[in-house]
Each structure stands twice: as C-alpha cells, then as structure tokens.
Amino acid sequence: MLWLAVGLIFLITVPELLRVGLPTVTDIGAVDRSILVSGCELFGLGTILWVVYGGGMQ
C-alpha cells in the first residue's frame, strides 16, 4: 500500500508542485519543465501499474 501511495503522489501531487514551483524558483525553460513533469508522471503511473499487476506478493 505504501508503494501505491508513492505512485499517486508522483502522479498527481509532485507534477503540480513542479509546474508551479519551478518557474518561480528557477529559470528553467518550458520544454525542460514539461519533460521533467512528464517523467515524474510516468514514474508515478509505472509505480501504480507495478503495484497493481506485478508487485503483489505471491
């Protein structure tokens, strides 16, 4: 269940914080920010899929 929570955090919360926080704190470009946010979302989605389909204890 912990990994499911981690996946949800990386899928929903962290990308929103990056979208808001990176432009205000750094001078990162829109393309770099988009790549970083998309990578974070993919990591979260992959974690959720791993927990649901492949990470269960047998």
NORNORLIN-V196067 format. One record per run of one state. SS is the DSSP state (h for helix, s for strand, l for the rest). FROM is the first residue (numbers start at 1). LEN is the number of residues. If there is no record, write none. Layout:
ss	from	len
SS	FROM	LEN
SS	FROM	LEN
This chain:
ss	from	len
l	1	1
h	2	24
l	26	4
h	30	25
l	55	4
